[in-house]
Amino acid sequence: MLLSRRFSCALARAPSLVRGRPLPLRAAPATPPAFRPPPRRLMSSSSSAGWQHASRPPPPPPPPHPGAEKDQLFRGLEAALGTTFSSEPLAPPPQPMILVISGPSGVGKDAVIKIRDYMAKGHDIVLRVDIQGAATLREILGESAVFIFLVAESEEALVKRLIHRKTETADKLLVRIATAREEVRRMQNFDYVVVNAEGKLEEAVKQVESIIDAEKAKIHKRRVNI
């Protein structure tokens, strides 16, 4: 009994004597595994990105956020366009012009000399002449000047104005009315017509001013030849 206990203890203290079964070895595969390319997302961030940069130029820098300072936004837009914004005026500077308005008096050769002097100084010229004076200036200036015909709102209104002045007799009024009718027929020889209605002088003045502004804003301006 004592011998069997000692033998059992000896077996327990010597584990190297107890060996298990050897593990079976797995054979290597006959063909290597197939190559799997990396995900497309990885390729676009590595090699694909290099190809894109080589085939096209880099995009211009984007402009700053609209919430940025105005000066930064201005410079950012210049950088994005690759140019600088010019401060030169886009429209050509206005040229001096001659404005002929029909009136109670004629015009002689001395007026033409004054026109040349004022035009040389860069001033606009406004001439108030009668129909005969306007015809004379049309022969001298041609299309160089702007001709405006002032007319009453109606023939009735014109006659009432002449009567209200009380400066002429009935016979002279008849002559003035006949002359006015003849002058109205020559309206087609003018460039513009402005109605000078009773009590609406400011409207007529504004209309003449708008004509001047329109003439100065033309692309193909009148060439003044005197």
ROTORLUM-523345 format. One record per residue (C-alpha): z, x negated, y; residue number from 1. Coordinates in pm, whole numbers, padded with zeros to 5 digits. Last residue first. Layout:
<sites>
+--------+--------+--------+-----+
!     zz !     xx !     yy ! num !
+--------+--------+--------+-----+
!      Z !      X !      Y ! NUM !
...
+--------+--------+--------+-----+
</sites>
This chain:
<sites>
+--------+--------+--------+-----+
!     zz !     xx !     yy ! num !
+--------+--------+--------+-----+
! -08683 !  01790 !  12456 ! 226 !
! -08666 !  01783 !  12077 ! 225 !
! -08352 !  01925 !  11918 ! 224 !
! -08385 !  01936 !  11543 ! 223 !
! -08242 !  02256 !  11401 ! 222 !
! -08013 !  02214 !  11106 ! 221 !
! -08107 !  02225 !  10739 ! 220 !
! -07767 !  02255 !  10570 ! 219 !
! -07650 !  02517 !  10817 ! 218 !
! -07284 !  02515 !  10923 ! 217 !
! -07361 !  02448 !  11291 ! 216 !
! -07590 !  02750 !  11307 ! 215 !
! -07330 !  02973 !  11140 ! 214 !
! -07056 !  02860 !  11379 ! 213 !
! -07278 !  02929 !  11681 ! 212 !
! -07367 !  03272 !  11546 ! 211 !
! -06998 !  03344 !  11483 ! 210 !
! -06922 !  03254 !  11845 ! 209 !
! -07190 !  03498 !  11963 ! 208 !
! -07031 !  03769 !  11750 ! 207 !
! -06688 !  03688 !  11887 ! 206 !
! -06818 !  03723 !  12244 ! 205 !
! -06978 !  04059 !  12164 ! 204 !
! -06653 !  04183 !  12013 ! 203 !
! -06460 !  04064 !  12317 ! 202 !
! -06694 !  04256 !  12550 ! 201 !
! -06618 !  04587 !  12384 ! 200 !
! -06554 !  04812 !  12686 ! 199 !
! -06917 !  04924 !  12704 ! 198 !
! -07117 !  04774 !  12419 ! 197 !
! -07273 !  04427 !  12433 ! 196 !
! -07490 !  04447 !  12121 ! 195 !
! -07597 !  04102 !  12005 ! 194 !
! -07952 !  04024 !  11889 ! 193 !
! -08045 !  03700 !  11715 ! 192 !
! -08346 !  03468 !  11687 ! 191 !
! -08542 !  03601 !  11983 ! 190 !
! -08915 !  03682 !  12009 ! 189 !
! -08859 !  04018 !  11836 ! 188 !
! -08657 !  04136 !  12138 ! 187 !
! -08973 !  04139 !  12345 ! 186 !
! -08997 !  04520 !  12330 ! 185 !
! -08649 !  04538 !  12483 ! 184 !
! -08785 !  04356 !  12790 ! 183 !
! -09044 !  04627 !  12859 ! 182 !
! -08779 !  04900 !  12845 ! 181 !
! -08557 !  04697 !  13077 ! 180 !
! -08838 !  04657 !  13330 ! 179 !
! -08899 !  05033 !  13339 ! 178 !
! -08526 !  05092 !  13387 ! 177 !
! -08504 !  04835 !  13665 ! 176 !
! -08804 !  04987 !  13846 ! 175 !
! -08654 !  05336 !  13826 ! 174 !
! -08324 !  05198 !  13952 ! 173 !
! -08504 !  05044 !  14247 ! 172 !
! -08637 !  05385 !  14347 ! 171 !
! -08294 !  05545 !  14304 ! 170 !
! -08132 !  05287 !  14527 ! 169 !
! -07950 !  04985 !  14398 ! 168 !
! -07597 !  04839 !  14410 ! 167 !
! -07398 !  05144 !  14301 ! 166 !
! -07271 !  04961 !  13992 ! 165 !
! -07203 !  05288 !  13808 ! 164 !
! -07571 !  05385 !  13824 ! 163 !
! -07674 !  05065 !  13647 ! 162 !
! -07406 !  05115 !  13383 ! 161 !
! -07515 !  05475 !  13324 ! 160 !
! -07874 !  05359 !  13274 ! 159 !
! -07767 !  05105 !  13010 ! 158 !
! -07553 !  05359 !  12823 ! 157 !
! -07848 !  05599 !  12803 ! 156 !
! -08075 !  05322 !  12676 ! 155 !
! -07832 !  05255 !  12393 ! 154 !
! -07567 !  05006 !  12275 ! 153 !
! -07663 !  04765 !  12552 ! 152 !
! -07859 !  04448 !  12469 ! 151 !
! -07799 !  04075 !  12470 ! 150 !
! -08080 !  03870 !  12313 ! 149 !
! -07985 !  03538 !  12158 ! 148 !
! -08220 !  03237 !  12134 ! 147 !
! -08109 !  02929 !  11939 ! 146 !
! -08278 !  02609 !  12055 ! 145 !
! -08492 !  02344 !  11883 ! 144 !
! -08733 !  02602 !  11742 ! 143 !
! -08969 !  02569 !  12040 ! 142 !
! -08792 !  02380 !  12319 ! 141 !
! -09051 !  02388 !  12599 ! 140 !
! -09245 !  02704 !  12510 ! 139 !
! -08925 !  02885 !  12410 ! 138 !
! -08766 !  02770 !  12735 ! 137 !
! -09041 !  02940 !  12935 ! 136 !
! -09007 !  03261 !  12734 ! 135 !
! -08631 !  03257 !  12789 ! 134 !
! -08685 !  03216 !  13164 ! 133 !
! -08920 !  03514 !  13170 ! 132 !
! -08670 !  03725 !  12975 ! 131 !
! -08381 !  03638 !  13205 ! 130 !
! -08160 !  03333 !  13166 ! 129 !
! -07808 !  03238 !  13064 ! 128 !
! -07815 !  02887 !  12922 ! 127 !
! -07548 !  02748 !  12689 ! 126 !
! -07570 !  02377 !  12602 ! 125 !
! -07350 !  02212 !  12340 ! 124 !
! -07217 !  01870 !  12436 ! 123 !
! -07281 !  01539 !  12258 ! 122 !
! -07310 !  01326 !  12573 ! 121 !
! -07686 !  01283 !  12526 ! 120 !
! -07713 !  01661 !  12497 ! 119 !
! -07551 !  01700 !  12839 ! 118 !
! -07799 !  01467 !  13006 ! 117 !
! -08100 !  01616 !  12831 ! 116 !
! -07997 !  01969 !  12929 ! 115 !
! -07954 !  01864 !  13291 ! 114 !
! -08315 !  01743 !  13297 ! 113 !
! -08432 !  02075 !  13148 ! 112 !
! -08240 !  02264 !  13419 ! 111 !
! -08428 !  02073 !  13688 ! 110 !
! -08755 !  02202 !  13542 ! 109 !
! -08670 !  02561 !  13633 ! 108 !
! -08477 !  02850 !  13480 ! 107 !
! -08467 !  03217 !  13565 ! 106 !
! -08179 !  03448 !  13659 ! 105 !
! -08030 !  03778 !  13546 ! 104 !
! -07955 !  03699 !  13185 ! 103 !
! -08100 !  03627 !  12840 ! 102 !
! -07889 !  03389 !  12633 ! 101 !
! -08023 !  03047 !  12527 ! 100 !
! -07798 !  02831 !  12308 !  99 !
! -07886 !  02463 !  12274 !  98 !
! -07714 !  02269 !  11997 !  97 !
! -07513 !  01951 !  11956 !  96 !
! -07499 !  01832 !  11593 !  95 !
! -07233 !  01923 !  11341 !  94 !
! -07102 !  01642 !  11116 !  93 !
! -07237 !  01647 !  10760 !  92 !
! -07018 !  01828 !  10508 !  91 !
! -06831 !  01632 !  10240 !  90 !
! -06602 !  01445 !  10478 !  89 !
! -06502 !  01096 !  10352 !  88 !
! -06163 !  01077 !  10180 !  87 !
! -06315 !  00967 !  09850 !  86 !
! -06131 !  01033 !  09524 !  85 !
! -06099 !  00727 !  09303 !  84 !
! -06261 !  00681 !  08964 !  83 !
! -06181 !  00655 !  08593 !  82 !
! -06153 !  01031 !  08552 !  81 !
! -05815 !  01013 !  08377 !  80 !
! -05692 !  00743 !  08616 !  79 !
! -05792 !  00949 !  08920 !  78 !
! -05618 !  01253 !  08774 !  77 !
! -05305 !  01047 !  08717 !  76 !
! -05313 !  00923 !  09075 !  75 !
! -05316 !  01279 !  09208 !  74 !
! -05049 !  01394 !  08961 !  73 !
! -04826 !  01106 !  09061 !  72 !
! -04876 !  01186 !  09430 !  71 !
! -04797 !  01553 !  09370 !  70 !
! -04473 !  01472 !  09187 !  69 !
! -04446 !  01587 !  08829 !  68 !
! -04424 !  01952 !  08722 !  67 !
! -04792 !  01961 !  08645 !  66 !
! -04728 !  01700 !  08373 !  65 !
! -04899 !  01370 !  08433 !  64 !
! -05267 !  01320 !  08371 !  63 !
! -05374 !  01209 !  08023 !  62 !
! -05474 !  00846 !  07976 !  61 !
! -05840 !  00816 !  07894 !  60 !
! -05932 !  00837 !  07523 !  59 !
! -05969 !  00510 !  07327 !  58 !
! -06326 !  00412 !  07258 !  57 !
! -06482 !  00531 !  06930 !  56 !
! -06576 !  00362 !  06597 !  55 !
! -06306 !  00091 !  06567 !  54 !
! -06021 !  00320 !  06670 !  53 !
! -06127 !  00576 !  06407 !  52 !
! -06149 !  00314 !  06131 !  51 !
! -05798 !  00183 !  06201 !  50 !
! -05651 !  00531 !  06188 !  49 !
! -05804 !  00584 !  05844 !  48 !
! -05637 !  00269 !  05710 !  47 !
! -05278 !  00364 !  05796 !  46 !
! -05167 !  00704 !  05929 !  45 !
! -05466 !  00894 !  05795 !  44 !
! -05412 !  00737 !  05452 !  43 !
! -05050 !  00853 !  05433 !  42 !
! -05139 !  01215 !  05506 !  41 !
! -05417 !  01202 !  05252 !  40 !
! -05168 !  01128 !  04977 !  39 !
! -05198 !  00794 !  04801 !  38 !
! -05479 !  00751 !  04551 !  37 !
! -05388 !  00790 !  04179 !  36 !
! -05512 !  00517 !  03950 !  35 !
! -05542 !  00622 !  03581 !  34 !
! -05282 !  00486 !  03336 !  33 !
! -05378 !  00179 !  03130 !  32 !
! -05546 !  00242 !  02790 !  31 !
! -05403 !  00173 !  02432 !  30 !
! -05048 !  00258 !  02520 !  29 !
! -04777 !  00003 !  02422 !  28 !
! -04591 !  00080 !  02093 !  27 !
! -04237 !  00209 !  02109 !  26 !
! -03966 !  00003 !  01924 !  25 !
! -03720 !  00184 !  01690 !  24 !
! -03352 !  00125 !  01762 !  23 !
! -03167 ! -00094 !  01500 !  22 !
! -02911 !  00091 !  01283 !  21 !
! -02548 !  00026 !  01352 !  20 !
! -02347 ! -00288 !  01287 !  19 !
! -01973 ! -00306 !  01189 !  18 !
! -01861 ! -00668 !  01143 !  17 !
! -01860 ! -00718 !  01513 !  16 !
! -01586 ! -00458 !  01540 !  15 !
! -01321 ! -00698 !  01403 !  14 !
! -00981 ! -00555 !  01509 !  13 !
! -01035 ! -00223 !  01327 !  12 !
! -01143 ! -00394 !  01007 !  11 !
! -00836 ! -00613 !  01014 !  10 !
! -00613 ! -00314 !  01071 !   9 !
! -00764 ! -00142 !  00762 !   8 !
! -00712 ! -00452 !  00553 !   7 !
! -00350 ! -00480 !  00667 !   6 !
! -00287 ! -00116 !  00574 !   5 !
! -00449 ! -00164 !  00227 !   4 !
! -00228 ! -00464 !  00158 !   3 !
!  00091 ! -00277 !  00245 !   2 !
!  00000 !  00000 !  00000 !   1 !
+--------+--------+--------+-----+
</sites>
